[in-house]
Amino acid sequence: MVSEGASAEAELAITAAGRAIAQEIDRRTKAGRDGFAVMRTDVTRTVLAEVREMGSVDGLIYEDTSKPAAALVDRASQAFPKDWIEASNGLKSKLKIRYSSSRAHYMSAKAAFSTREFTAPAYFSGYHPPANVDAVESTTLPGWYSWRAMSTRTVKKLDHVFSEITVPSPNQTPRSSARTATHELSHRMEHAMPRIGELEHQFLMRRCTDTTAAGTRRTISAISGMFSTREQAWDGGFVDPYVGKIYKTRSHREVLSVGMEAVMHGSYGGLVGEDGYKADEDHRAFILGMLACA
């Protein structure tokens, strides 16, 4: 098991590598069309492909799923390293993808049941026993009978466990659907690559520790707006408080998922300060470093 200190050092090294990649992306973006977010996302994909094999010709493996929804997520997978996709394909819990009108999600484990019917003797009681059965009058309640007869029963049996991604119904804009697919697929990658969650945790602890107050954690606050106030987050000065969302486990965070929306789709100002958002070059560097090195 990797120690806490080693994980913290690995996060710093990955973020440092990401800063170098960000500088190259910005240099090429400026040489093209300065300040155009879509151009920057194109350059981001190109530069990352030069340092690591991205995407997969075979794509994601999924089963028993909605083909249009699967195609959306499969396209999103091309923004991730090839070995991350292969790790996802290698999980025992195979992936199912479907549209949903409710909030999009990734669930690492859902149970699928099969049903079976069988006939067996059972005991019944009542005032009116059916014909052709041996009824015995109750000794405690006059007119009440009990009898034994064959009965058909249905039982549920656990068939298998699978993982599920849901994405918005097709009536959303293509850009919105694409960024949501990328967001939820990031959680699948956390599931497939446990070290991702550990590095995200170290990033959060670095950003959400107030070093001016003897290492005490920053304020925990409720996440308002489109999300439930029951959700809470560490305050790390992020472009959106949701980045710091608190989970009970280290394996699942929002650092990668929101960051991937930003660097691959230009959401949240691309983390470079566009569209009225503040810049977060540290978060951007972490995401780029993860894609290049983790």
C-alpha positions in Angstrom: 0.0 0.0 0.0 1.3 3.4 -0.9 2.0 5.7 2.1 0.2 9.0 2.6 3.4 10.9 2.1 4.3 9.1 -1.1 0.8 9.7 -2.4 1.1 13.4 -1.6 4.5 13.6 -3.4 3.0 11.8 -6.4 0.2 14.3 -6.6 2.7 17.2 -6.6 4.8 15.5 -9.3 1.8 15.0 -11.5 0.6 18.5 -11.1 4.1 19.8 -12.0 4.1 17.7 -15.1 0.7 19.1 -16.0 1.9 22.7 -15.7 4.5 22.0 -18.4 1.8 20.5 -20.7 -0.4 23.5 -20.0 2.3 25.8 -21.1 2.7 24.0 -24.4 -1.1 24.0 -25.0 -1.2 27.7 -24.3 1.7 28.4 -26.6 0.1 26.5 -29.5 -3.3 28.0 -28.8 -1.9 31.6 -28.9 -0.2 30.8 -32.2 -3.6 29.7 -33.6 -6.7 31.6 -32.5 -6.0 33.4 -29.2 -8.5 33.0 -26.4 -10.9 30.7 -28.3 -11.9 27.9 -25.9 -12.9 25.3 -28.5 -9.5 25.8 -30.1 -7.8 25.2 -26.8 -9.7 21.9 -26.2 -8.6 20.7 -29.7 -5.0 21.6 -28.9 -5.3 19.9 -25.5 -6.2 16.6 -27.2 -3.4 16.9 -29.7 -0.7 17.6 -27.1 -1.8 14.8 -24.8 -1.8 12.4 -27.7 1.8 13.2 -28.3 2.8 12.2 -24.8 0.5 9.2 -24.2 -1.8 7.0 -26.3 -5.3 8.4 -25.9 -8.6 6.7 -26.8 -9.1 3.2 -28.1 -10.0 1.8 -31.5 -12.0 -0.9 -29.8 -13.7 1.7 -27.5 -15.6 0.9 -24.3 -17.1 -2.5 -23.7 -20.7 -2.4 -22.6 -23.7 -4.7 -22.7 -27.5 -4.7 -22.8 -27.6 -0.9 -23.2 -29.1 1.9 -25.2 -27.1 2.2 -28.4 -27.5 6.0 -28.8 -26.6 6.6 -25.2 -23.7 4.2 -25.5 -22.4 6.0 -28.6 -22.4 9.3 -26.7 -20.3 7.8 -23.8 -18.1 5.9 -26.2 -17.2 9.2 -28.0 -16.4 10.7 -24.6 -14.0 7.8 -23.9 -11.6 9.0 -26.6 -10.6 11.9 -24.3 -9.1 9.4 -21.8 -5.9 7.4 -21.9 -6.1 4.1 -23.7 -5.0 2.1 -20.6 -7.7 3.7 -18.5 -10.3 2.5 -21.1 -8.7 -1.0 -21.0 -8.9 -1.0 -17.2 -12.6 -0.2 -17.5 -13.2 -3.0 -20.0 -11.4 -5.4 -17.6 -13.7 -4.8 -14.6 -15.9 -7.7 -13.6 -18.8 -5.4 -13.3 -19.6 -4.8 -16.9 -20.9 -1.4 -18.0 -24.5 -0.6 -19.0 -25.4 2.9 -20.3 -28.9 4.4 -20.6 -30.7 7.7 -21.0 -32.4 9.1 -17.9 -34.6 12.1 -17.3 -33.3 12.4 -13.8 -29.8 13.5 -12.6 -27.0 11.7 -14.5 -24.9 9.3 -12.4 -22.4 6.5 -12.3 -23.1 3.6 -10.1 -20.3 1.1 -9.6 -22.5 -1.8 -8.5 -26.1 -2.5 -9.3 -27.7 -5.9 -8.8 -29.6 -7.7 -11.6 -32.0 -10.4 -10.5 -33.7 -13.3 -12.3 -37.0 -14.7 -11.2 -38.0 -18.4 -10.9 -41.4 -20.0 -10.3 -41.9 -23.3 -8.4 -44.8 -25.2 -7.0 -44.7 -26.5 -3.4 -47.1 -27.4 -0.6 -48.2 -24.5 1.6 -50.5 -24.0 4.5 -53.6 -21.7 4.2 -56.4 -20.7 6.6 -59.8 -19.0 6.3 -63.5 -19.2 6.5 -64.0 -20.7 3.0 -61.6 -23.5 2.1 -61.5 -24.5 -1.6 -63.0 -27.7 -2.7 -61.0 -31.0 -2.9 -58.7 -30.2 0.1 -58.6 -31.7 3.5 -59.9 -28.9 5.8 -59.6 -29.1 9.5 -61.8 -26.9 11.7 -60.0 -24.7 14.1 -60.3 -25.4 17.8 -60.0 -21.7 18.8 -62.3 -20.0 16.3 -65.5 -21.7 15.2 -66.0 -21.7 11.4 -62.3 -21.0 10.8 -60.4 -23.7 8.7 -56.9 -24.5 7.9 -55.7 -26.6 5.0 -52.7 -27.8 3.0 -52.5 -27.3 -0.7 -50.0 -26.9 -3.6 -49.0 -23.3 -4.2 -47.0 -21.5 -7.0 -44.3 -19.2 -5.6 -41.9 -16.8 -7.3 -38.4 -16.3 -6.0 -35.7 -13.7 -6.9 -32.1 -14.8 -7.4 -29.1 -12.5 -7.8 -28.0 -13.0 -11.4 -25.1 -10.7 -11.7 -23.7 -7.3 -10.6 -23.1 -4.5 -13.2 -22.1 -0.9 -13.3 -24.3 1.8 -14.8 -23.9 5.2 -16.4 -26.9 7.4 -17.1 -26.7 10.4 -19.4 -29.3 13.1 -20.2 -32.1 12.4 -22.6 -31.4 13.4 -26.2 -33.4 16.7 -25.9 -30.3 18.4 -24.3 -27.8 20.3 -26.4 -25.0 18.2 -27.9 -22.4 20.1 -25.9 -24.3 19.6 -22.6 -24.7 15.9 -23.3 -21.1 15.4 -24.3 -19.7 17.1 -21.2 -22.1 15.1 -18.9 -21.0 11.9 -20.6 -17.4 12.9 -19.9 -18.2 13.7 -16.3 -19.8 10.4 -15.6 -17.2 8.4 -17.4 -14.6 10.0 -15.2 -16.2 8.2 -12.3 -16.0 4.9 -14.1 -12.3 5.6 -14.5 -12.0 6.2 -10.8 -13.6 2.8 -10.3 -11.2 1.1 -12.8 -8.1 2.9 -11.6 -8.0 3.1 -7.8 -4.9 5.3 -7.8 -7.0 8.1 -9.4 -9.1 8.5 -6.4 -6.1 8.6 -4.1 -4.4 11.3 -6.1 -7.6 13.3 -6.2 -7.8 13.0 -2.4 -4.2 14.3 -2.0 -5.0 17.2 -4.4 -8.1 18.1 -2.3 -6.2 17.9 1.0 -3.5 20.2 -0.4 -6.0 22.7 -1.7 -8.3 22.6 1.3 -5.8 22.9 4.1 -5.3 26.3 5.5 -1.5 26.4 6.1 -1.8 29.7 7.9 -3.8 28.1 10.7 -1.6 25.2 11.8 -2.8 22.9 9.1 -6.5 23.0 10.0 -9.0 22.2 7.3 -11.0 24.9 5.6 -14.7 25.5 6.2 -17.1 22.8 5.1 -20.2 24.3 3.5 -23.4 23.0 1.9 -23.5 23.0 -1.9 -26.4 25.1 -3.0 -27.9 25.8 -6.4 -28.8 22.9 -8.7 -27.6 20.4 -6.1 -29.1 19.3 -2.9 -28.1 21.2 0.3 -27.5 17.8 1.9 -24.3 17.7 -0.2 -21.2 19.3 1.5 -17.8 20.3 0.1 -14.4 21.3 1.3 -13.6 25.0 0.4 -10.6 24.9 -1.9 -11.3 28.1 -3.8 -12.4 26.1 -6.8 -14.2 27.5 -9.9 -17.3 25.7 -8.6 -17.8 24.5 -5.0 -18.9 21.1 -6.3 -15.2 20.2 -7.0 -14.6 19.9 -3.3 -17.7 17.6 -2.7 -17.1 15.4 0.4 -17.5 11.6 0.0 -17.2 8.9 2.7 -14.5 7.1 0.6 -11.3 8.3 -1.1 -12.1 6.4 -4.2 -14.7 8.8 -5.5 -14.3 12.6 -6.0 -15.4 15.4 -8.3 -11.9 16.7 -9.0 -11.4 14.7 -12.2 -15.0 14.7 -13.4 -15.4 18.5 -13.3 -11.8 19.1 -14.5 -12.4 16.9 -17.5 -15.5 18.9 -18.4 -13.3 22.0 -18.3 -10.2 20.9 -20.2 -12.0 18.8 -22.8 -15.2 20.9 -23.3 -14.3 24.4 -22.2 -16.8 24.3 -19.3 -16.1 26.5 -16.2 -14.1 28.8 -18.4 -11.7 26.0 -19.3 -10.1 26.7 -15.9 -8.2 29.5 -17.6 -10.5 32.3 -16.7 -12.8 32.6 -19.7 -16.6 33.1 -19.8 -16.6 35.1 -16.6 -15.0 32.3 -14.5 -11.9 32.8 -12.4 -8.9 30.8 -13.5 -7.6 27.8 -11.6 -4.4 26.8 -13.3 -3.5 24.5 -10.4 -6.6 22.3 -11.0 -6.0 22.4 -14.7 -2.4 21.3 -14.3 -3.5 18.4 -12.1 -6.0 17.2 -14.7 -3.5 17.4 -17.5 -0.8 15.7 -15.4 -3.3 12.9 -14.5 -4.1 12.3 -18.2 -0.4 12.3 -19.1 1.1 10.4 -16.2 -1.3 8.6 -13.9 
